[in-house]
Amino acid sequence: MSKEIIRFKNFRFGEKKVSRNEAIIFSDGLLGFEKNKAFALFEDPENLPFQWLLSTENSKLGFVLINPLFIWPNYDPKISCQDIRTLEASKPEDILMFSIVTLADDPKEVTANLSGPILINENNRKAKQLALIDDRYVTKHKILDAL
């Protein structure tokens, strides 16, 4: 495991650092942000269960994430074996799943994208965002409506 440290700046959090073996690599980028491949995931204890996915390449790019099962315990996206193989996961339990959260001034309008889950192999840190073809899920599920 590499001890090399990646240092980067983020417009919201200032200078951040992450070890190279903790960096998350999206070989295809994120939907709409395909040029950005390297990210780091940070917990903010004051805002759990939300986490930050920050680009290590673009100081202005960051996303709020949540494990969708925390809000929607019956969330059951159809993830193919090919998606698991792409991440080189030896078993499904190695995969972390997140949804991108869209913030709003009105907490009632805060949403999560359940049609584009993010999968991260927690062992090798390879990641992928899916684009589900499943009419049960949309890009803007209101979080407070689910609680």
N, C-alpha and C positions, 0 to 999 in steps of 0.2 A: 504494500500500500504506500502510495506516494505521500510524503509529508509536505510537498510543495504547496505553497499558499498562493491563491489567486486574490489579488486586491483589486477592488473596483469601486467606482463611485455610483451612488444613486441619488437622484435629486431630492428625495424625501428623507433618506436615512444617512446621507453623507457617505463617508468611506466605510466600506464593508470588506470583509475577507472571509474566504472559505477555503478549505483544503481541496486540492485538485481531486482527490478521491470522493469528495462530497458534492462536487459540481454535478449538475444534471444536464444531460445532453439530449436535445431533441434533434435527431438527424434530419427531420423534415421541418423543423421549426414549429411554431404554433400557428393555427389558422389565422391568416391575416398578417402574421409576423414571421414569415418563412425564412427571412434572412438572419434572424436571431436564433442561434442554436444553443448557446450556453447560458445556464441559469443557476441560481442558488435558492434553496428553500430555507426560510427563516421563520421560527416561531416568535410570536410576541406574547409573552405571558399575560399581559394586560388585555389582550384581545382574543384569547383562545375561545372557541375552537378554530378561529381564522388564522391563516398563515400567509406569508408573503413569498411569492415566486418572483425573484428579481433577476433581470438580465445582467450578466457580467460583461456584456458587450455594449449595451445601450443604457446610459445613465437615466434616461427618461422612461424606460420600459419596466413595468412591474405589474403584478396581478395579485389580487387577494384570492386565496383559495380556501376551500373547506372540503372536508371529507363528506360527500353527499349522504352517506349512511348515517351520519350524525343527526341530520334533519329528517331525512326520508329513509327510515330503516328498511322499507320494502323496495328501494331503488334496485333495479335488476337489469342493467344494460346488457345487451347481447354483445359479448366480447368474443371474438373469434379466436380459435387456436392459432391462426396466423398472426394475430396481434400479439399474442403471448410469445410466440416464436420470434417475432421481430425484435422484441425486447430482450431476447435470450434468457427468458425466465425458465427455470427448471420446474417450477410449480406455481400455480396461481397465487398461493399465499405470499409469494415474494413481491407481488405487485401492490403498490399503494395507489389509491384512486382519489382524485380530487375533482372538484368543479370550480370553474372561475366564477367569482362573485362580482356583480356589478353594484357598486355603491350608489347611494342617492342621499340627498339631504333629508328626505322623509324616510325614516326606517321602514315604513310599510312598503316602500318601493324598492328595497334592496332585493336583488334576485340572484339566482344561481343558474348557470348553464348546465342543464342535465343532458342536453343532446350532444355536448362536446366534452365528455370526460377526459381528464388527463390521467394517464397511466405512467407510473414510474417503477422501474425494477429497483427495489431498494438495495440489491446486491451490487449491480454494476452501474447504477444511476442512469441507464438509458431510459428515455422517455418518449411518449407519443401522445398526441391529442387525437382522439377519435372524432369522426363526424357520423353519428348514429343515424341510421334510417329507421326510425322507430317513432311512430306518431304518439306514443305515450309521453315523450319527453320533448321539451322545447328549450329555447335558449334563455327564457326568462321565467323561471319558477320563483314566485315570491316566497321568501324565507319565512316571514312572520305568519303567512297564511298556513304554513305547515306545522307551526308550533301550537 
